[in-house]
Amino acid sequence: MRVTTDDLLGALREAMARPEAEDGLTTKEIMAATGLGQKPVIAWLHAQRAAGRLEVVTVQRADLGGRTQRVVGYRMKKAKRAA
């Protein structure tokens, strides 16, 4: 099965629409949303960041003990409207 950028963007938009994801998604959350492994997700994240479409952010997630930790997350930049 070949996954296109549109497939990834669609899955990412769907995952980002959830209230708990409004601050961004971690790599593991993107992997779960897209069904892809770590290597293709990381490669895609690098490509999107290089193209200026991705913002690296810090998100808070609870660990197994219930403590909140700050981890690296990603958020798609909002598209600029043409004038």
C-alpha positions as a Markdown table, in Angstrom:
| # | Residue | x | y | z |
|---|---|---|---|---|
| 1 | Met | 0.0 | 0.0 | 0.0 |
| 2 | Arg | 1.3 | 3.4 | -1.0 |
| 3 | Val | 0.5 | 6.3 | 1.3 |
| 4 | Thr | 0.4 | 9.8 | -0.2 |
| 5 | Thr | 1.0 | 13.1 | 1.4 |
| 6 | Asp | -2.8 | 13.8 | 1.1 |
| 7 | Asp | -3.5 | 10.6 | 3.1 |
| 8 | Leu | -1.1 | 11.7 | 5.8 |
| 9 | Leu | -2.5 | 15.2 | 5.9 |
| 10 | Gly | -6.0 | 13.8 | 6.1 |
| 11 | Ala | -5.2 | 11.5 | 9.0 |
| 12 | Leu | -3.2 | 14.3 | 10.7 |
| 13 | Arg | -6.1 | 16.8 | 10.4 |
| 14 | Glu | -8.5 | 14.2 | 11.7 |
| 15 | Ala | -6.3 | 13.5 | 14.7 |
| 16 | Met | -5.7 | 17.2 | 15.3 |
| 17 | Ala | -9.5 | 17.8 | 15.4 |
| 18 | Arg | -9.7 | 15.9 | 18.7 |
| 19 | Pro | -9.9 | 18.3 | 21.6 |
| 20 | Glu | -7.0 | 16.7 | 23.5 |
| 21 | Ala | -4.8 | 17.3 | 20.4 |
| 22 | Glu | -5.3 | 21.1 | 20.1 |
| 23 | Asp | -1.8 | 21.8 | 21.5 |
| 24 | Gly | -0.1 | 19.4 | 19.0 |
| 25 | Leu | 0.7 | 15.7 | 18.5 |
| 26 | Thr | 3.7 | 13.6 | 19.5 |
| 27 | Thr | 5.4 | 11.3 | 17.1 |
| 28 | Lys | 3.8 | 8.3 | 18.7 |
| 29 | Glu | 0.3 | 9.9 | 18.4 |
| 30 | Ile | 1.0 | 10.7 | 14.7 |
| 31 | Met | 2.1 | 7.1 | 14.2 |
| 32 | Ala | -1.1 | 5.8 | 15.8 |
| 33 | Ala | -3.3 | 8.2 | 13.7 |
| 34 | Thr | -1.6 | 7.3 | 10.4 |
| 35 | Gly | -0.9 | 3.7 | 11.0 |
| 36 | Leu | 2.7 | 4.2 | 9.8 |
| 37 | Gly | 5.9 | 3.3 | 11.5 |
| 38 | Gln | 8.5 | 5.6 | 13.0 |
| 39 | Lys | 10.8 | 5.9 | 10.0 |
| 40 | Pro | 8.2 | 7.1 | 7.5 |
| 41 | Val | 6.6 | 9.5 | 10.0 |
| 42 | Ile | 10.0 | 11.0 | 11.0 |
| 43 | Ala | 10.8 | 11.4 | 7.3 |
| 44 | Trp | 7.5 | 13.0 | 6.6 |
| 45 | Leu | 7.9 | 15.4 | 9.6 |
| 46 | His | 11.3 | 16.5 | 8.4 |
| 47 | Ala | 9.9 | 17.2 | 4.9 |
| 48 | Gln | 7.0 | 19.1 | 6.3 |
| 49 | Arg | 9.2 | 21.2 | 8.6 |
| 50 | Ala | 11.6 | 21.9 | 5.7 |
| 51 | Ala | 8.7 | 23.1 | 3.6 |
| 52 | Gly | 7.6 | 25.4 | 6.4 |
| 53 | Arg | 4.3 | 23.6 | 7.0 |
| 54 | Leu | 5.1 | 22.2 | 10.4 |
| 55 | Glu | 5.6 | 23.9 | 13.8 |
| 56 | Val | 7.6 | 22.1 | 16.5 |
| 57 | Val | 5.9 | 22.7 | 19.9 |
| 58 | Thr | 6.1 | 21.5 | 23.5 |
| 59 | Val | 3.0 | 19.5 | 24.6 |
| 60 | Gln | 2.1 | 18.2 | 28.0 |
| 61 | Arg | 1.3 | 14.5 | 28.4 |
| 62 | Ala | 0.7 | 12.3 | 31.4 |
| 63 | Asp | 3.1 | 9.4 | 32.0 |
| 64 | Leu | 2.1 | 6.1 | 33.4 |
| 65 | Gly | 2.3 | 7.4 | 37.0 |
| 66 | Gly | -0.1 | 10.2 | 36.1 |
| 67 | Arg | 2.6 | 12.9 | 36.3 |
| 68 | Thr | 2.5 | 15.6 | 33.5 |
| 69 | Gln | 5.6 | 15.9 | 31.4 |
| 70 | Arg | 6.5 | 18.3 | 28.7 |
| 71 | Val | 7.5 | 16.5 | 25.5 |
| 72 | Val | 8.1 | 17.5 | 21.8 |
| 73 | Gly | 5.1 | 17.7 | 19.7 |
| 74 | Tyr | 4.1 | 18.9 | 16.2 |
| 75 | Arg | 1.4 | 21.1 | 14.9 |
| 76 | Met | 0.5 | 22.0 | 11.3 |
| 77 | Lys | 0.8 | 25.7 | 10.6 |
| 78 | Lys | -2.4 | 27.3 | 9.4 |
| 79 | Ala | -2.5 | 27.9 | 5.7 |
| 80 | Lys | -2.2 | 31.6 | 4.7 |
| 81 | Arg | -5.1 | 33.0 | 2.7 |
| 82 | Ala | -4.4 | 34.4 | -0.7 |
| 83 | Ala | -5.1 | 38.1 | -0.9 |
